[in-house]
Amino acid sequence: MPGPPADQYTQQDTDPRAGIDEAVAGLDDLAALPLSEHVDRFEAVHTELTVALSTIDKV
């Protein structure tokens, strides 16, 4: 029997800033990428920021 659906924003056991730093680093070469790939990079940053903000009450 499958478990409950995975939450879109799961809590991280590590410092959420690590995910943000990695996602933001993905924007470094944005100018060299085709425009069609920009959205995925921005969405990754948005997701990491959302996860970090959702954990702020646990600080």
Order of alpha helices (4+ residues) and beta strands (2+ residues): alpha-alpha
